[in-house]
Amino acid sequence: MTENLLKRHQHWMLAVLSAILLFLSFPNANLFPLAWVALVPFFIALRHTANGKPTFWIGYLTGFLLFGGLLTAIALLYPYANIFATLVGYLLLVGYTALYFGVFSILMQRVPWRSGLLFPVAAAVIWTALEWVRSWLFTGFPWGSIGYSQWNNPLGIQIASLVGVHGISFVIVLFNAGIATMLCNRHRWRQEIPACVLPVILAILCLGYGAFQLRDAPSINRDSDIIASEASQTLNIALIPGNISQLEKWNVRQFPQILQRYINLTHTAGQENPDIIVWPETAIRSEALTGEWPTYYRRFLLMLRDIALPILIGTAIEGDEIDETIGKFYRRAPEKDPDEEKNANIYNRVLSISPDGKITGGYAKKHLVPFGEYVPLANLLPDFIPNFIQFKPFAFGKSVNLLPVSNVKNNKEDQKIEIGASICFESVFPDEFRRPVQKGAQVMGIFTNDAWFKGTAFPELHLSMAPFRAVENRITVFRCANGGFTCVVDPFGRIATPLITPDTTQQVLMASVPIFSSSDRKQTLYTHYGDWFPMLCAIICIGWFGSQIVLRFRRRDA
């Protein structure tokens, strides 16, 4: 009886096994080799289903368990947000992302198993297309894309410079589907050999390409603050994450201590003679920059004059235009119009500030977090939903602006280093991350606040995407993360410095980052064309399934 029960429900158990293996391939477990076999039980489970309904639910169960594990941090956002809203949001998001697994299962039912190469290739194409759609539909949610499981595998991710992270997902799914095809058709294994040979050859080629790229890559020493490079210039940066807890961060009464902490750490970093200081996302209250809080404005200005260094700093500040210098409010002391103040747009920005207080550049976050930084379709929602949102929504940034840094030591006075910025959530979108690189960014910075997710896997999940952004664009990426992982990632996706976290004793990260001019560095295929590969997969899917529909109608009419 037990044997019959197990046989009857084996496809559900296989789906659960796949979800567990996939979950273990991501942070915090980081058992990335498991991803190469994690989908095999799932494919075998699909093989044993006879009609559409259980097929969909097998896929949905796998996706629900995977994302239920990966996204638990959202359910744990309380006490930072309403507990009912976080639980509902968590369940809705997990339920939504699991749909893609269900849809994948239904579409794969149309592909014959005894098809040699067709089944694994079709599986990889359909999976990649759906993964790409999930990365932009309804503002996009790319967390859990299977390619990200390989972030600790430098050999395996170099191909991202050509096809992006979705191309790595393609290879992994192709490999899994090839093994599953062979196992399910083992009685006719000779005919199914191509289903295994092609994935193995492609995987070897990808690893070979990775070895070729890393052959001439400069060595790194994570115990050192210097990144070896043949670049003609280097930028000595001091990353100061602060690591302020989220409960303290937005408490006005805590601001004096928070500001003093950043000032003290900045003075400490200044003794190491860096070229530039970097603070993380929303590190400072805007009132201390505008001069609305004169005491704290004077403290900040005095710090700038003492260290005599440019600074990149994250802040939430009002106004569609950026002032020419900090302290405008302090010098003018204007009477604010209450209606104008109420209706003013507020932006999540990174500012480039020179030692004399001039704002030399600014970038406003373009891709905001739904229900975290703005309320989608707020005017159409019932009144009780926006009531759960306990903040003033941000406005969307309008353009991709580089952050120029001038007067950098070891460079000519009239020479500027162009730094690209990606603020928190934006760094998970590869097609958006490449835009500043296209405009000429010589180094990319990720400014983030991951303190929301303390004690969960989310900070490391967020970190795991940075190596892909570096490889896709062959550019150095520094991360300054309050409450997360602060580090520098080299153009080959390797963590090139020690990791600074809230749990480490080291509080300032000094690193010498290689800088390449536009003439020295060739843009990668991915930088040029973005997500061309998953788009091609989507076109193939539309063409193939569209032709199947047309043929079906023609048969009916015949």
DOTORVO-838074 format. One record per residue (C-alpha): x, z, y; residue in one letter. Coordinates in steps of 0.001 Angstrom, whole numbers, plus 500000, padded with zeros to 6 digits. Each point is the difference from the previous one (the first is absolute). Example, Ala and Ser with C-alpha at 12.3 -4.5 7.8 and 13.67 -1.06 7.14 Angstrom:
<rs>
{r {512300, 507800, 495500}, "a"},
{r {501370, 499340, 503440}, "s"},
</rs>
This chain:
<rs>
{r {500000, 500000, 500000}, "m"},
{r {502836, 500898, 502377}, "t"},
{r {501699, 496732, 499132}, "e"},
{r {496831, 498026, 500806}, "n"},
{r {499606, 501887, 503264}, "l"},
{r {503571, 499208, 501022}, "l"},
{r {499569, 496349, 499061}, "k"},
{r {496750, 499769, 501950}, "r"},
{r {501580, 501396, 503155}, "h"},
{r {503535, 498686, 499631}, "q"},
{r {499658, 497601, 502929}, "h"},
{r {499132, 502904, 502327}, "w"},
{r {502983, 501987, 498764}, "m"},
{r {502262, 497008, 500520}, "l"},
{r {498710, 499684, 503572}, "a"},
{r {500770, 503674, 500618}, "v"},
{r {503487, 499552, 498520}, "l"},
{r {500727, 497106, 502356}, "s"},
{r {498844, 502037, 502997}, "a"},
{r {502318, 502856, 499011}, "i"},
{r {502991, 497711, 499478}, "l"},
{r {499406, 498261, 503321}, "l"},
{r {499651, 503333, 501795}, "f"},
{r {503298, 501219, 498532}, "l"},
{r {501810, 496871, 501218}, "s"},
{r {499281, 500956, 503656}, "f"},
{r {501247, 503006, 502000}, "p"},
{r {500356, 502850, 499366}, "n"},
{r {500834, 499286, 496320}, "a"},
{r {501775, 496711, 500885}, "n"},
{r {500309, 498834, 496385}, "l"},
{r {500137, 496396, 501189}, "f"},
{r {500841, 498384, 496605}, "p"},
{r {496546, 501080, 498777}, "l"},
{r {498382, 497475, 502349}, "a"},
{r {501387, 497199, 497811}, "w"},
{r {497849, 501127, 497052}, "v"},
{r {497296, 502084, 501701}, "a"},
{r {497399, 497216, 500026}, "l"},
{r {500450, 499058, 496336}, "v"},
{r {497383, 502537, 498751}, "p"},
{r {497640, 498833, 502752}, "f"},
{r {500296, 496356, 498935}, "f"},
{r {499501, 500940, 496363}, "i"},
{r {496876, 501958, 500995}, "a"},
{r {498639, 496890, 501733}, "l"},
{r {500651, 498030, 496821}, "r"},
{r {497696, 502312, 498029}, "h"},
{r {496996, 499698, 502348}, "t"},
{r {497314, 497466, 499211}, "a"},
{r {497931, 499683, 503180}, "n"},
{r {500288, 500345, 503751}, "g"},
{r {498599, 503477, 500585}, "k"},
{r {502509, 502075, 497970}, "p"},
{r {502776, 497677, 501174}, "t"},
{r {499307, 500871, 503625}, "f"},
{r {499803, 503735, 499295}, "w"},
{r {503246, 500006, 498036}, "i"},
{r {501746, 498563, 503042}, "g"},
{r {498126, 502296, 502343}, "y"},
{r {500932, 503091, 497961}, "l"},
{r {503686, 499029, 500020}, "t"},
{r {499979, 499441, 503755}, "g"},
{r {497969, 503124, 500740}, "f"},
{r {502363, 502258, 498050}, "l"},
{r {503102, 498376, 501514}, "l"},
{r {498849, 500198, 503609}, "f"},
{r {498345, 503346, 499397}, "g"},
{r {503459, 501321, 499208}, "g"},
{r {501901, 498116, 502712}, "l"},
{r {497588, 500829, 502831}, "l"},
{r {499354, 503711, 499392}, "t"},
{r {501743, 500737, 503306}, "a"},
{r {496921, 498683, 501829}, "i"},
{r {497772, 502572, 498316}, "a"},
{r {502508, 502687, 501018}, "l"},
{r {499962, 499171, 503727}, "l"},
{r {497946, 503142, 500618}, "y"},
{r {500546, 502090, 502189}, "p"},
{r {501116, 497135, 502257}, "y"},
{r {496596, 498328, 499675}, "a"},
{r {496454, 500792, 498895}, "n"},
{r {500142, 500803, 496266}, "i"},
{r {496764, 498151, 499248}, "f"},
{r {501247, 496895, 501815}, "a"},
{r {503358, 500043, 498192}, "t"},
{r {498412, 500343, 496551}, "l"},
{r {497467, 497251, 500677}, "v"},
{r {502705, 497785, 501468}, "g"},
{r {502245, 500607, 496995}, "y"},
{r {497280, 499086, 497492}, "l"},
{r {498942, 496931, 501964}, "l"},
{r {503566, 498738, 500328}, "l"},
{r {500808, 500604, 496333}, "v"},
{r {496735, 498343, 498988}, "g"},
{r {500704, 497019, 502251}, "y"},
{r {503585, 499402, 498851}, "t"},
{r {498931, 500321, 496345}, "a"},
{r {497653, 497049, 500543}, "l"},
{r {502979, 497651, 500037}, "y"},
{r {500892, 501016, 496450}, "f"},
{r {496383, 499416, 498948}, "g"},
{r {499867, 496578, 501645}, "v"},
{r {503336, 499109, 498419}, "f"},
{r {498597, 500904, 496569}, "s"},
{r {496920, 497799, 500493}, "i"},
{r {502098, 497044, 501139}, "l"},
{r {502411, 500381, 497084}, "m"},
{r {497067, 499765, 497597}, "q"},
{r {499847, 496309, 500937}, "r"},
{r {503545, 499411, 498750}, "v"},
{r {500451, 499324, 496240}, "p"},
{r {502442, 502256, 498153}, "w"},
{r {501265, 497338, 497590}, "r"},
{r {501466, 497968, 502790}, "s"},
{r {503754, 500408, 499851}, "g"},
{r {501232, 500246, 503581}, "l"},
{r {496571, 499710, 501617}, "l"},
{r {498915, 503615, 499522}, "f"},
{r {503104, 501766, 501434}, "p"},
{r {500341, 497493, 502849}, "v"},
{r {496296, 500274, 500850}, "a"},
{r {500215, 503801, 499891}, "a"},
{r {502961, 500052, 502385}, "a"},
{r {498426, 497498, 502411}, "v"},
{r {496609, 501761, 500119}, "i"},
{r {501563, 503463, 500323}, "w"},
{r {502304, 498899, 502820}, "t"},
{r {497159, 498313, 501871}, "a"},
{r {497759, 503080, 499750}, "l"},
{r {502845, 502333, 500965}, "e"},
{r {500628, 497872, 503083}, "w"},
{r {496297, 499948, 500933}, "v"},
{r {499907, 503798, 499734}, "r"},
{r {502951, 500165, 502405}, "s"},
{r {497968, 498512, 502884}, "w"},
{r {496261, 500115, 499214}, "l"},
{r {498133, 502665, 502030}, "f"},
{r {503199, 500666, 502018}, "t"},
{r {502018, 500111, 496749}, "g"},
{r {501184, 502665, 497563}, "f"},
{r {503156, 498966, 498076}, "p"},
{r {500807, 503427, 498513}, "w"},
{r {500458, 499766, 496249}, "g"},
{r {501105, 496365, 499901}, "s"},
{r {501911, 499910, 496730}, "i"},
{r {503115, 498458, 501562}, "g"},
{r {500620, 503201, 501973}, "y"},
{r {500697, 501852, 496763}, "s"},
{r {503422, 498276, 499978}, "q"},
{r {501294, 501464, 503264}, "w"},
{r {502749, 501865, 498108}, "n"},
{r {501063, 496822, 498200}, "n"},
{r {502358, 498133, 502387}, "p"},
{r {500651, 497191, 497504}, "l"},
{r {496312, 499337, 499549}, "g"},
{r {498885, 499886, 503644}, "i"},
{r {502445, 497519, 501556}, "q"},
{r {497596, 497141, 499233}, "i"},
{r {497738, 501501, 502690}, "a"},
{r {502058, 498143, 502615}, "s"},
{r {498404, 496817, 498615}, "l"},
{r {496537, 500991, 498748}, "v"},
{r {499364, 503483, 501396}, "g"},
{r {498809, 503043, 498090}, "v"},
{r {497063, 498044, 498548}, "h"},
{r {502443, 497664, 498267}, "g"},
{r {501468, 502991, 498174}, "i"},
{r {496487, 501006, 498950}, "s"},
{r {499583, 496472, 498619}, "f"},
{r {503069, 500308, 497771}, "v"},
{r {499023, 503458, 498729}, "i"},
{r {496436, 498963, 499128}, "v"},
{r {501251, 496788, 498369}, "l"},
{r {502361, 502074, 497838}, "f"},
{r {497231, 502440, 498989}, "n"},
{r {497538, 497220, 499201}, "a"},
{r {502595, 498140, 497924}, "g"},
{r {500618, 503040, 497804}, "i"},
{r {496261, 500615, 499633}, "a"},
{r {499394, 496372, 499031}, "t"},
{r {502620, 500176, 497276}, "m"},
{r {498642, 503302, 498637}, "l"},
{r {496390, 498835, 499949}, "c"},
{r {500896, 496698, 498323}, "n"},
{r {502734, 501312, 497717}, "r"},
{r {498476, 498207, 497005}, "h"},
{r {500895, 496725, 501729}, "r"},
{r {503076, 501239, 501786}, "w"},
{r {501904, 496714, 499798}, "r"},
{r {497443, 498254, 502217}, "q"},
{r {500110, 502883, 502507}, "e"},
{r {503778, 500153, 500373}, "i"},
{r {499864, 498150, 503364}, "p"},
{r {497709, 502756, 501304}, "a"},
{r {502911, 502440, 499611}, "c"},
{r {502938, 497694, 500638}, "v"},
{r {498966, 498900, 503503}, "l"},
{r {499431, 503562, 501335}, "p"},
{r {503302, 501147, 498516}, "v"},
{r {501875, 497031, 501501}, "i"},
{r {498366, 500553, 503402}, "l"},
{r {500804, 503726, 499920}, "a"},
{r {503634, 499221, 499115}, "i"},
{r {500195, 497447, 502826}, "l"},
{r {498656, 502563, 502470}, "c"},
{r {502532, 502592, 498857}, "l"},
{r {502728, 497365, 500109}, "g"},
{r {499026, 499093, 503547}, "y"},
{r {500135, 503692, 500862}, "g"},
{r {503482, 500334, 498496}, "a"},
{r {501155, 496927, 501930}, "f"},
{r {498692, 501411, 503288}, "q"},
{r {501505, 503428, 499395}, "l"},
{r {503349, 498548, 498926}, "r"},
{r {501229, 499654, 503570}, "d"},
{r {497912, 502828, 501436}, "a"},
{r {502021, 502667, 501799}, "p"},
{r {500448, 503266, 498161}, "s"},
{r {498031, 503028, 501099}, "i"},
{r {500796, 503679, 499792}, "n"},
{r {496970, 502222, 500499}, "r"},
{r {502267, 502984, 500571}, "d"},
{r {501393, 498233, 503059}, "s"},
{r {498395, 499232, 503337}, "d"},
{r {501637, 496579, 500148}, "i"},
{r {498518, 496886, 498459}, "i"},
{r {502705, 497518, 499081}, "a"},
{r {499367, 496554, 501428}, "s"},
{r {501670, 496865, 501231}, "e"},
{r {497742, 499900, 503070}, "a"},
{r {501786, 499448, 503291}, "s"},
{r {498065, 502854, 501631}, "q"},
{r {498714, 503372, 498927}, "t"},
{r {497408, 502266, 501552}, "l"},
{r {500649, 503709, 499603}, "n"},
{r {496565, 501566, 499758}, "i"},
{r {498895, 503622, 499885}, "a"},
{r {496666, 500468, 498219}, "l"},
{r {498213, 503229, 500872}, "i"},
{r {496804, 500375, 497938}, "p"},
{r {499232, 503527, 501235}, "g"},
{r {497875, 500658, 496914}, "n"},
{r {497230, 501818, 501838}, "i"},
{r {497090, 501078, 497798}, "s"},
{r {496733, 498206, 500660}, "q"},
{r {498144, 503217, 500818}, "l"},
{r {502480, 500692, 502809}, "e"},
{r {500498, 496427, 501187}, "k"},
{r {496785, 499595, 502022}, "w"},
{r {499676, 503654, 500978}, "n"},
{r {500536, 500049, 503779}, "v"},
{r {501235, 503578, 499885}, "r"},
{r {502750, 498941, 497576}, "q"},
{r {501244, 497163, 502215}, "f"},
{r {502654, 502014, 501920}, "p"},
{r {501688, 501003, 496732}, "q"},
{r {499673, 496479, 498574}, "i"},
{r {501529, 498391, 503078}, "l"},
{r {502817, 502524, 500072}, "q"},
{r {500726, 499317, 496330}, "r"},
{r {500385, 496278, 500681}, "y"},
{r {502108, 500686, 503086}, "i"},
{r {502330, 502362, 498096}, "n"},
{r {500409, 497530, 497130}, "l"},
{r {500616, 497170, 502477}, "t"},
{r {502771, 501974, 501694}, "h"},
{r {501513, 500658, 496577}, "t"},
{r {499856, 496281, 499162}, "a"},
{r {501468, 499095, 503388}, "g"},
{r {503211, 501822, 499108}, "q"},
{r {500556, 497401, 497235}, "e"},
{r {500222, 497228, 502616}, "n"},
{r {497179, 497695, 498759}, "p"},
{r {498886, 496871, 501815}, "d"},
{r {496323, 500868, 499868}, "i"},
{r {497660, 502881, 499181}, "i"},
{r {496809, 499413, 497965}, "v"},
{r {496941, 502274, 499840}, "w"},
{r {497083, 499291, 497610}, "p"},
{r {496388, 498899, 500494}, "e"},
{r {498036, 502068, 502568}, "t"},
{r {502915, 502412, 500338}, "a"},
{r {499191, 500992, 503575}, "i"},
{r {496824, 500562, 501991}, "r"},
{r {499490, 497299, 502612}, "s"},
{r {499420, 502638, 502713}, "e"},
{r {503680, 500948, 499753}, "a"},
{r {501003, 496379, 500688}, "l"},
{r {497542, 499227, 502790}, "t"},
{r {500713, 503279, 501797}, "g"},
{r {496477, 501396, 499664}, "e"},
{r {501738, 503026, 498507}, "w"},
{r {502813, 500339, 502585}, "p"},
{r {501911, 502768, 498215}, "t"},
{r {500372, 498031, 496778}, "y"},
{r {500634, 496745, 501837}, "y"},
{r {502945, 501607, 501794}, "r"},
{r {501340, 501332, 496689}, "r"},
{r {499840, 496546, 498448}, "f"},
{r {501567, 498318, 503042}, "l"},
{r {502802, 502560, 500066}, "l"},
{r {500681, 499321, 496324}, "m"},
{r {500247, 496255, 500687}, "l"},
{r {502489, 500563, 502804}, "r"},
{r {502083, 502429, 497938}, "d"},
{r {500378, 497783, 496933}, "i"},
{r {500250, 496764, 502053}, "a"},
{r {498674, 497963, 497073}, "l"},
{r {497062, 497632, 499548}, "p"},
{r {497174, 501295, 497828}, "i"},
{r {497258, 498443, 497895}, "l"},
{r {497030, 502318, 499920}, "i"},
{r {496498, 499976, 498536}, "g"},
{r {497090, 501157, 502136}, "t"},
{r {496266, 499486, 500413}, "a"},
{r {499538, 498908, 503586}, "i"},
{r {497172, 498603, 502104}, "e"},
{r {500015, 496747, 501902}, "g"},
{r {499996, 496330, 499076}, "d"},
{r {503251, 499465, 501900}, "e"},
{r {503251, 501911, 499667}, "i"},
{r {501434, 501692, 503093}, "d"},
{r {503448, 499009, 501196}, "e"},
{r {501254, 503550, 499734}, "t"},
{r {498942, 503382, 498686}, "i"},
{r {498604, 502650, 502336}, "g"},
{r {497765, 497677, 502019}, "k"},
{r {497187, 502534, 500084}, "f"},
{r {502427, 502756, 501012}, "y"},
{r {501331, 498046, 502994}, "r"},
{r {496653, 498641, 501226}, "r"},
{r {497835, 503008, 499107}, "a"},
{r {496830, 497846, 500257}, "p"},
{r {496438, 501184, 499731}, "e"},
{r {498661, 498648, 496740}, "k"},
{r {496611, 498367, 499849}, "d"},
{r {498163, 501872, 497179}, "p"},
{r {498125, 496868, 498909}, "d"},
{r {503190, 497935, 500000}, "e"},
{r {501807, 502680, 497984}, "e"},
{r {497158, 500187, 497483}, "k"},
{r {499934, 496244, 499444}, "n"},
{r {503771, 499432, 499967}, "a"},
{r {501402, 498512, 496827}, "n"},
{r {502516, 502086, 498085}, "i"},
{r {502735, 498338, 497931}, "y"},
{r {502333, 501182, 497278}, "n"},
{r {503278, 498843, 501515}, "r"},
{r {503746, 500003, 499607}, "v"},
{r {501864, 499948, 503310}, "l"},
{r {503600, 499088, 500738}, "s"},
{r {501215, 502291, 502791}, "i"},
{r {503353, 499749, 501755}, "s"},
{r {502002, 503096, 501072}, "p"},
{r {498696, 499691, 503573}, "d"},
{r {496377, 500143, 498834}, "g"},
{r {499211, 496293, 500252}, "k"},
{r {497713, 498601, 497297}, "i"},
{r {501828, 496881, 498845}, "t"},
{r {497435, 498994, 497381}, "g"},
{r {497022, 501117, 498015}, "g"},
{r {498035, 499051, 496913}, "y"},
{r {496398, 501024, 499267}, "a"},
{r {498818, 500279, 496404}, "k"},
{r {497973, 496938, 499025}, "k"},
{r {498747, 500947, 496521}, "h"},
{r {498139, 503293, 500256}, "l"},
{r {498824, 502261, 497165}, "v"},
{r {496223, 499705, 499420}, "p"},
{r {498267, 503358, 500553}, "f"},
{r {503393, 501511, 500761}, "g"},
{r {500758, 498293, 503318}, "e"},
{r {496781, 498117, 500664}, "y"},
{r {496470, 499710, 498608}, "v"},
{r {499203, 496501, 498664}, "p"},
{r {496672, 498639, 501246}, "l"},
{r {499368, 503326, 501761}, "a"},
{r {497040, 498594, 501944}, "n"},
{r {498236, 499011, 496775}, "l"},
{r {500519, 503249, 498092}, "l"},
{r {497539, 502920, 499900}, "p"},
{r {500753, 502645, 502614}, "d"},
{r {500981, 502646, 497449}, "f"},
{r {502975, 497952, 498718}, "i"},
{r {501944, 499789, 503293}, "p"},
{r {499336, 503726, 500438}, "n"},
{r {502385, 500649, 497116}, "f"},
{r {502774, 498238, 501918}, "i"},
{r {501653, 502742, 502010}, "q"},
{r {502236, 497934, 502292}, "f"},
{r {499893, 497441, 502771}, "k"},
{r {500422, 496588, 498294}, "p"},
{r {503085, 497956, 500766}, "f"},
{r {499883, 496479, 501391}, "a"},
{r {501663, 497096, 498191}, "f"},
{r {503337, 498758, 501278}, "g"},
{r {499843, 496452, 501266}, "k"},
{r {503432, 498497, 499395}, "s"},
{r {503248, 500289, 498053}, "v"},
{r {502571, 501389, 502422}, "n"},
{r {503637, 500690, 499239}, "l"},
{r {501672, 503130, 501345}, "l"},
{r {503125, 499109, 501982}, "p"},
{r {502756, 502606, 500093}, "v"},
{r {502686, 499496, 502644}, "s"},
{r {503113, 501916, 501063}, "n"},
{r {500847, 500580, 496361}, "v"},
{r {503539, 501245, 499469}, "k"},
{r {502485, 497488, 498581}, "n"},
{r {497965, 497109, 501435}, "n"},
{r {500079, 498149, 503286}, "k"},
{r {497803, 501494, 502708}, "e"},
{r {497856, 496892, 500365}, "d"},
{r {499544, 499674, 496233}, "q"},
{r {496808, 501302, 498420}, "k"},
{r {499172, 500864, 496433}, "i"},
{r {496487, 498861, 499069}, "e"},
{r {498296, 502492, 497677}, "i"},
{r {496745, 499274, 498198}, "g"},
{r {497482, 502797, 499474}, "a"},
{r {497464, 500623, 497269}, "s"},
{r {497822, 503079, 500412}, "i"},
{r {498966, 501861, 496844}, "c"},
{r {497158, 498089, 498237}, "f"},
{r {501319, 496672, 501318}, "e"},
{r {503093, 500161, 497816}, "s"},
{r {497923, 499457, 496842}, "v"},
{r {498983, 496497, 501157}, "f"},
{r {502879, 497604, 499300}, "p"},
{r {498518, 497038, 501856}, "d"},
{r {499731, 502106, 503172}, "e"},
{r {503384, 501674, 499588}, "f"},
{r {501762, 496619, 500120}, "r"},
{r {498593, 499107, 503445}, "r"},
{r {502586, 501964, 502037}, "p"},
{r {502752, 498553, 497791}, "v"},
{r {498718, 496515, 500782}, "q"},
{r {500207, 500871, 503706}, "k"},
{r {503661, 500957, 499648}, "g"},
{r {500108, 503688, 499085}, "a"},
{r {503533, 500947, 498971}, "q"},
{r {498939, 503172, 498218}, "v"},
{r {496575, 501368, 499066}, "m"},
{r {498774, 503552, 500457}, "g"},
{r {497097, 501724, 498240}, "i"},
{r {498583, 502835, 502092}, "f"},
{r {497596, 502139, 498023}, "t"},
{r {498303, 503359, 499646}, "n"},
{r {499526, 500830, 496314}, "d"},
{r {499385, 503712, 500564}, "a"},
{r {496315, 499385, 499225}, "w"},
{r {500908, 499663, 496342}, "f"},
{r {502357, 502907, 499398}, "k"},
{r {500242, 500986, 496349}, "g"},
{r {498694, 496655, 498697}, "t"},
{r {501563, 496749, 498784}, "a"},
{r {498887, 498108, 503118}, "f"},
{r {503211, 500442, 502057}, "p"},
{r {502065, 498552, 497152}, "e"},
{r {497427, 497271, 499355}, "l"},
{r {500382, 499078, 503663}, "h"},
{r {503792, 500095, 499717}, "l"},
{r {499889, 497730, 496946}, "s"},
{r {498763, 497101, 502146}, "m"},
{r {502924, 500056, 502448}, "a"},
{r {502551, 498475, 497554}, "p"},
{r {497729, 496971, 499585}, "f"},
{r {499683, 499513, 503767}, "r"},
{r {503803, 500060, 500216}, "a"},
{r {500505, 497505, 497149}, "v"},
{r {497190, 497675, 501084}, "e"},
{r {501665, 499540, 503384}, "n"},
{r {503638, 500831, 499084}, "r"},
{r {500135, 502487, 502839}, "i"},
{r {501040, 503623, 500327}, "t"},
{r {497058, 502383, 500302}, "v"},
{r {500178, 503561, 501267}, "f"},
{r {497194, 502484, 499390}, "r"},
{r {499359, 502939, 502302}, "c"},
{r {497256, 501988, 498287}, "a"},
{r {498539, 503286, 501124}, "n"},
{r {499082, 501833, 496802}, "g"},
{r {501202, 497158, 497784}, "g"},
{r {503194, 498226, 498953}, "f"},
{r {502474, 499138, 502750}, "t"},
{r {502761, 497581, 499002}, "c"},
{r {501559, 496577, 500489}, "v"},
{r {499310, 497122, 497597}, "v"},
{r {502545, 497203, 499828}, "d"},
{r {499010, 496282, 499881}, "p"},
{r {500130, 500123, 496190}, "f"},
{r {497396, 502748, 499742}, "g"},
{r {502426, 502797, 499172}, "r"},
{r {499623, 503453, 501548}, "i"},
{r {503298, 500091, 501851}, "a"},
{r {499975, 503549, 501386}, "t"},
{r {499046, 503485, 498902}, "p"},
{r {496250, 500662, 500092}, "l"},
{r {498835, 502425, 502677}, "i"},
{r {496747, 501784, 499123}, "t"},
{r {498287, 503233, 501057}, "p"},
{r {501691, 501625, 496987}, "d"},
{r {503597, 499031, 500835}, "t"},
{r {502320, 502145, 502057}, "t"},
{r {501291, 496963, 501902}, "q"},
{r {497765, 499327, 503010}, "q"},
{r {501735, 497064, 501714}, "v"},
{r {501044, 496751, 498335}, "l"},
{r {502950, 498146, 501503}, "m"},
{r {500602, 496457, 498792}, "a"},
{r {501984, 496965, 501068}, "s"},
{r {497622, 497068, 499560}, "v"},
{r {501285, 496403, 499832}, "p"},
{r {498603, 497697, 502670}, "i"},
{r {499877, 496233, 499563}, "f"},
{r {499260, 497603, 502810}, "s"},
{r {497459, 497213, 499524}, "s"},
{r {502817, 497491, 499538}, "s"},
{r {501727, 502138, 497354}, "d"},
{r {496959, 500690, 497827}, "r"},
{r {497902, 497344, 498328}, "k"},
{r {496332, 500792, 499602}, "q"},
{r {498771, 500224, 496432}, "t"},
{r {497382, 497768, 498440}, "l"},
{r {497586, 502915, 500173}, "y"},
{r {500705, 500645, 503684}, "t"},
{r {499285, 496334, 500709}, "h"},
{r {496853, 499519, 497920}, "y"},
{r {498679, 503462, 499159}, "g"},
{r {497575, 500314, 497098}, "d"},
{r {500189, 496357, 498982}, "w"},
{r {500309, 500880, 496292}, "f"},
{r {496851, 502160, 499566}, "p"},
{r {498131, 497522, 502210}, "m"},
{r {501010, 497245, 497575}, "l"},
{r {498727, 502155, 497122}, "c"},
{r {496693, 500466, 501832}, "a"},
{r {499667, 496247, 500573}, "i"},
{r {500671, 499343, 496295}, "i"},
{r {497335, 502560, 499052}, "c"},
{r {497424, 498495, 502346}, "i"},
{r {500776, 496501, 498763}, "g"},
{r {499882, 500925, 496326}, "w"},
{r {496843, 502114, 500093}, "f"},
{r {498362, 497546, 502385}, "g"},
{r {500641, 497162, 497572}, "s"},
{r {498545, 502107, 497164}, "q"},
{r {496797, 500514, 501974}, "i"},
{r {499732, 496295, 500807}, "v"},
{r {500515, 499052, 496339}, "l"},
{r {497352, 502486, 498908}, "r"},
{r {497422, 498505, 502379}, "f"},
{r {500864, 496492, 498861}, "r"},
{r {499457, 500987, 496367}, "r"},
{r {496604, 501437, 500894}, "r"},
{r {498981, 496797, 501761}, "d"},
{r {501303, 497794, 497190}, "a"},
</rs>
